[in-house]
Amino acid sequence: MKRLYFSSFLALLLGMNIYAQKVEFEEYDLSNGMHVILHQDNSAPVVITSVMYHVGAKDENPERTGFAHFFEHLLFEGTKNIKRGEWFKIVSSNGGTNNANTTQDRTYYYEVFPSNNLQLGLWMESERLLHPIINQIGVDTQNEVVKEEKRLRVDNAPYGQWMAQVFKNLFKKHPYRWTTIGSMEHLDAATLEEFKAFNKKFYTPNNAVLVVAGDFEKDTAKKMIEDYFGSIPRGEDVTRTPVKEDPITEEIKATFEDPNIQIPAVFTVYRTPAMTTRDARVLDMVSTILSDGKSSRLYKKLVDEKKKAMQVVAFNYSLEDYGAYIVLALPLGDNTLDDLVKEMDEEIVKLQTELISEKELQKLRNKFENRFVNSNSSVEGIANSLAKYYMLYGDVTLINNEINIYNSITREEIRDIAKKYLNPSQRLVLDYLPKSAKE
């Protein structure tokens, strides 16, 4: 028993120590406009080299959707100095791992190496930027890879098309109206010249941030960065024209039939402000109140007590220009989708009219502090956060300070923001149904 108490006490001390650690970083620009962020942590012999490009699905031609995600695959094909098919072999044979991912707003590539391979990681990312081989063989190969990914994750996956259905109904003007996977017909129709033009426009040093995090020496890293990236020519500045959506003034009703499901679902979705706003962070807290864990309001009411739903979830999907606040549920037994919407609305109205308790507010703050600590608990997580806060928020200091924003949110704000955004006249209701047997 004493050992148990001591272990708990030790865990508490360690947790306090983690929270107290400030993420130190240095940032500067190369002459070609590439932004560089360095985070030195010599506690483990690991180093991350990562590059985030400010290009996502929203930057695509509406007749050529899927390009940004396609490039996430295509730029592993090979370079002038890395033979086709050798990229992953080089990484794994040197004790490393790597990956990439794409959103509506950005594309992120990274390698994790033993710290003695920093130079290799920087060289490979500079090769991706300076010497990519974009030819018909690579395009045709990755076209099939992307098609298979779409079949696996979207077309043949249960509920795999919910995001496409939500966003095409929620956005009418903004390019968020299509998903990152895009249209296979658009990719099939694209020419090699179009792929090359996309690369030339967006994959430039002045449209990117390079992050090096982990076990390295700064002076050595800076010299390597200058050697590998400094001479890469600056590209044309990327200009974006803001696209504004008209406000939603009456409920939008939509239906979609999915051949891969047997149990229907209902989505109530509200258009919300950009991730950089205080309102978006308040909505993050609203989500936690409604559906984070079995003690949350929606789960306790619909799943535990009334047993009307198999599952219920609320979350704020924040993006650079707008967001989507999504509440969804799957019915249990004979309960209807309309029943679930009514029950979910009742809980939202309570938030709009009644202040949460001080105890609930403190519980919320504890949860967000825990998430904040966990997001910076690994060097990989820190590298991602540094890139994200620079590229999408324009403020790298948020890696240490964003928790202060969440901790300053009041009970009154939670009530008022719920009332401002989460109203029936401002939303989409999507009935996501099994495909009928007749069809």
Secondary structure by P-SEA (a helix, b strand, c coil): caaaaaaaaaaaaaaaaaaaccccbbbbbcccbbbbbbbbbccccbbbbbcccccccccccccccaaaaaaaaaaaccccccccccaaaaaaaaccccccccccccccccccccccaaaaaaaaaaaacccccccaaaaaaaaaaaaaaaaaccccccccaaaaaaaaaacccccccccccccaaaaaaccaaaaaaaaacccccccbbbbbbccccaaaaaaaaaacccccccccbbbbcbbbbccccbbbbbbbbbccccbbbbbbbbbbcccccaaaaaaaaaaaacccccccccccccccccccccbbbbbbbcccccccbbbbbbbcccccaaaaaaaaaaaaaaaacccccaaaaaaaaaaaaaaaaaaaccaaaaaaaaaaaaaccccccccccaaaaaaaccaaaaaaaaaaccccccbbbbbcccccccc
